[in-house]
Every structure is written in C-alpha cells, then in structure tokens.
Amino acid sequence: MKQYITEGLDHMDLEGHIEPTITIDEYAAHMGEDSEIVTLAFIVNSQAAGQDLADWFERGYDFVLDSEVSEGELSPGKWLVFVEMNRRSKVPERVIELISDLKTLTGLDVKEWTLKIDDEDYDAEENIMKSKLTLSPHEYRKEKENEEELNEIREAAGLQTKPIHRDQDEYIKRIKSMAGM
C-alpha cells in the first residue's frame, strides 16, 4: 500500500519537497502524440510527495490531461512528476498558473522557478515560453519533419544528428513508462 504525505494537501505541505525546475517536452507524451501533447516534468524528493503532487494536479486543473509520478527514481531520492496538457497557445499561461498555485504548497514564488526547454534554462515567464515552445500541433509536426530532413543531411555529411522526439506506438510508450523514462 502506498503512503501519502497527507490525506489532502495543506498549506506548505510540500515545502522543501519540490525542486523549482520544470522540464518542458523533454519526455514523450503518454496520452497521445507528442505533436498534440506538451509534457512537463517536476522533480520531487520522494515518491509519496510525487503521488500527492500528481493527484493535486489531476484534481485541481481541468486542462491537465494526465499526471503521474515516475515508476522509478531519476536518481537516489529524486522522482519525476509528469503533467500532460494539450499543445495549444494557452500552455504558457497554464504553466504559470500551475507554479503560481504551487506557492501555497511550497512557498516558492514564480520568479524562483526555472524552465528547461531544449536543454537550456530560462526564467519562468509566459513570453519566454511563447518564443521557445511550439504551441501548435501542425507547426510541431512541420518542425519535426524539417529536422528529420536536416538529420539526413547531417548524417550524409558525417556530422552529429540532433535527437528528435518521434511519435511512438503504445507498446514502446508503456515500456518506457514502466522503466520510468
């Protein structure tokens, strides 16, 4: 039986349990195609805190399609909490809403959060997300197709290729999920 920090989360229950960094689109979507879903990942320091946080996201936000804690540890004592939402123009506003609301549980202000997008760190600001994220499913697919073509050229020229999130079939997604990836 899983243990939870509390029956329901109270003010400051997750203080010191969440690292103020969110990765965006680093992990493949489980609820659909990467082109349709934006995936956020939060780092927590226990599975119990992760489960409480995942439940909080799912119960509190109608735009959260799914939230779950990773099956395994990212590193000793570190777990991931994944949050998935539709890839739409409102994503930056919704990410800010999530971390603003987290202040009641963590004490962390929005300006203390860092966004990791394409292995680069940014301040948690809507305008930055609007400029760095692809918020249209159509544009996402178009960019990935272009990147695939560029990778073919890079490979032919003997240059290093860039990793691309590919839409995966459900079997591969389940295996990655079970492995905590």
C-alpha positions in Angstrom: 0.0 0.0 0.0 1.3 3.4 -0.9 1.8 6.0 1.8 0.9 9.6 1.2 2.2 12.6 3.0 -1.3 13.7 4.0 -4.9 12.7 3.1 -5.2 16.0 1.3 -2.5 18.7 0.8 -2.5 21.6 3.2 -0.7 24.9 3.1 3.1 24.4 2.8 2.9 20.5 2.9 5.4 20.2 0.0 7.9 22.8 1.3 11.4 21.5 0.5 10.0 18.6 -1.4 10.0 20.0 -5.0 12.9 21.4 -6.9 12.0 24.7 -8.7 12.8 23.4 -12.2 10.3 22.2 -14.8 11.4 20.5 -18.0 9.1 21.0 -20.9 8.8 18.5 -23.8 11.8 16.5 -22.6 9.8 13.4 -22.2 7.4 11.7 -24.7 3.7 12.0 -24.2 1.7 9.0 -22.8 -1.8 10.4 -23.5 -1.3 10.9 -27.2 1.1 12.0 -29.9 4.0 14.4 -29.0 2.7 16.8 -31.6 -0.6 17.1 -29.7 0.6 17.0 -26.1 3.0 19.1 -24.0 4.7 17.2 -21.3 6.0 18.9 -18.1 8.2 17.2 -15.6 8.7 18.3 -12.0 11.4 16.8 -9.7 10.3 15.8 -6.2 12.3 14.2 -3.4 10.0 11.2 -2.5 7.5 9.0 -4.2 4.9 10.0 -1.6 5.3 13.7 -2.4 5.2 12.9 -6.1 1.9 11.0 -5.7 0.4 13.8 -3.7 1.5 16.3 -6.3 0.2 14.3 -9.2 -3.1 13.9 -7.5 -3.2 17.6 -6.8 -2.6 18.4 -10.5 -5.2 16.0 -11.7 -7.9 17.0 -9.3 -7.3 20.7 -9.5 -7.0 21.6 -13.2 -9.4 20.7 -16.0 -6.7 21.3 -18.6 -4.4 18.7 -17.1 -5.0 15.5 -19.2 -2.9 13.3 -17.0 -0.4 13.5 -14.1 1.6 10.7 -12.7 4.8 10.0 -10.7 7.6 8.1 -12.4 7.8 4.4 -11.7 11.4 4.6 -10.7 13.8 7.1 -9.3 15.5 9.6 -11.5 18.5 9.4 -9.1 18.6 8.4 -5.5 15.8 10.2 -3.7 14.6 12.0 -6.8 11.3 11.2 -8.6 9.6 12.8 -11.6 6.0 14.0 -11.7 4.7 14.2 -15.3 1.9 16.6 -16.3 0.4 16.5 -19.8 -1.8 19.1 -21.4 -2.9 19.8 -24.9 -0.4 21.6 -27.1 -2.2 24.9 -27.5 -1.5 28.7 -27.3 -2.6 28.7 -23.6 0.2 26.5 -22.4 2.5 29.3 -21.2 -0.4 30.9 -19.2 -1.3 27.5 -17.8 2.3 26.6 -16.7 2.5 30.0 -14.9 -0.9 29.2 -13.3 0.4 25.8 -12.0 3.6 27.2 -10.5 1.8 30.2 -9.1 -0.7 27.9 -7.3 2.2 25.7 -6.1 3.4 28.6 -3.9 0.7 27.7 -1.4 2.2 24.2 -1.1 5.9 25.0 -1.5 6.5 28.7 -0.6 8.3 29.1 -4.0 7.4 32.3 -5.9 7.1 32.2 -9.7 10.4 34.1 -10.1 12.2 31.3 -8.3 11.3 28.7 -10.9 13.4 27.7 -13.9 12.1 26.3 -17.1 14.3 23.8 -19.0 13.5 23.8 -22.7 15.7 22.0 -25.2 18.4 21.6 -22.5 18.5 25.4 -21.9 17.5 27.1 -18.7 15.1 30.1 -18.8 13.1 32.2 -16.3 9.5 31.1 -15.8 7.9 33.8 -18.0 5.0 33.5 -20.4 6.8 35.4 -23.2 9.8 33.2 -23.0 7.6 30.1 -23.4 5.8 31.6 -26.3 9.1 32.2 -28.1 10.7 28.9 -27.2 7.9 26.4 -27.4 6.0 25.1 -30.4 2.3 25.6 -29.3 0.6 24.4 -32.5 0.3 20.6 -33.3 0.6 21.5 -37.0 3.8 23.6 -36.5 5.2 20.9 -34.3 4.8 18.2 -36.9 6.2 20.5 -39.6 9.3 21.3 -37.5 10.0 17.7 -36.8 9.7 16.8 -40.4 12.2 19.5 -41.3 14.5 18.3 -38.5 14.4 14.8 -39.9 15.4 16.1 -43.3 18.3 18.1 -41.8 19.4 15.0 -39.8 19.7 13.0 -43.1 21.9 15.8 -44.5 23.9 15.9 -41.3 24.4 12.1 -41.4 25.5 12.2 -45.0 28.0 15.0 -44.2 29.4 13.0 -41.2 28.0 15.4 -38.7 26.3 14.6 -35.4 22.5 14.4 -35.8 20.0 16.0 -33.3 17.7 13.8 -31.3 14.0 14.1 -32.3 11.0 13.1 -30.3 9.2 10.7 -32.6 5.6 9.7 -32.1 5.8 6.2 -30.7 3.4 3.4 -30.7 1.6 2.5 -27.4 3.8 -0.6 -26.7 7.0 1.4 -26.7 5.4 4.1 -24.6 4.3 1.5 -22.0 7.8 0.0 -21.8 9.3 3.5 -21.3 6.7 4.3 -18.7 7.4 1.1 -16.8 11.1 1.8 -16.9 10.4 5.3 -15.6 11.5 7.1 -18.7 
